[in-house]
Amino acid sequence: MRALAYLAADEARVTRFFALTGTGPATIRAAAASPDFLLAVLDHVSADEGLLLDFAGAIGVAPETIVTAQDLLGSRDARD
């Protein structure tokens, strides 16, 4: 959820995210309840090194922590 909040805090970041994912202001609330959507948010952040580094710095964690969270969500999905 922190990654989504980070994207939403900047119009350019969230607009790009909406364009790439097909979500939008009307669907974001429902989508945010889905672990698959949260994984997509982390995938989006991790796919852009600059965005990943900025986000990690903004929340005070190492970028590797975000990638680990992404991996954990992804492996949970693989087990389902």
C-alpha positions in Angstrom: 0.0 0.0 0.0 2.9 2.4 0.6 4.0 2.0 -3.0 0.6 2.8 -4.2 0.4 5.9 -1.9 3.8 6.9 -3.2 2.6 6.7 -6.8 -0.6 8.5 -6.0 1.2 11.4 -4.3 2.6 12.6 -7.6 0.3 13.3 -10.6 3.0 12.3 -13.2 3.8 9.0 -11.5 0.2 8.0 -11.0 -0.8 9.0 -14.5 2.0 6.9 -16.0 1.0 4.0 -13.7 -2.7 4.3 -14.8 -1.6 4.3 -18.5 0.6 1.3 -18.2 -1.8 -0.8 -16.1 -5.2 0.2 -17.4 -6.5 1.1 -14.0 -7.8 4.6 -13.2 -9.3 6.7 -10.5 -12.7 4.9 -10.8 -11.2 1.4 -10.3 -8.2 2.0 -8.0 -10.0 1.6 -4.7 -11.4 -1.9 -5.6 -8.2 -2.9 -7.2 -6.1 -2.0 -4.2 -7.8 -4.7 -2.2 -6.2 -7.4 -4.4 -2.8 -8.9 -3.6 -2.3 -9.3 -7.4 -2.8 -5.6 -7.8 -0.4 -4.8 -5.0 2.2 -7.1 -6.7 1.6 -5.2 -10.0 2.3 -1.9 -8.1 5.6 -3.4 -6.9 6.4 -4.7 -10.3 5.9 -1.3 -11.7 8.1 0.4 -9.2 10.8 -2.2 -9.5 10.9 -2.0 -13.3 12.2 1.5 -13.2 15.4 1.8 -11.3 15.0 5.5 -10.7 11.5 5.1 -9.4 12.6 2.2 -7.2 15.5 4.2 -5.7 13.2 7.2 -5.1 10.5 5.2 -3.5 13.0 3.3 -1.3 14.5 6.6 -0.2 11.1 8.1 0.5 10.1 5.3 2.9 13.6 4.8 4.3 14.4 1.2 3.3 16.9 -0.4 1.0 15.7 -1.1 -2.5 16.4 -4.8 -1.9 13.7 -4.7 0.7 11.1 -3.7 -1.9 12.4 -6.4 -4.3 12.1 -9.0 -1.5 8.5 -7.9 -0.8 7.8 -8.2 -4.5 9.3 -11.7 -4.6 7.3 -12.8 -1.5 4.0 -11.6 -3.0 4.9 -13.3 -6.3 5.8 -16.6 -4.7 2.5 -16.5 -2.7 0.7 -16.1 -6.0 2.6 -19.1 -7.5 1.4 -21.3 -4.6 -2.2 -20.5 -5.1 
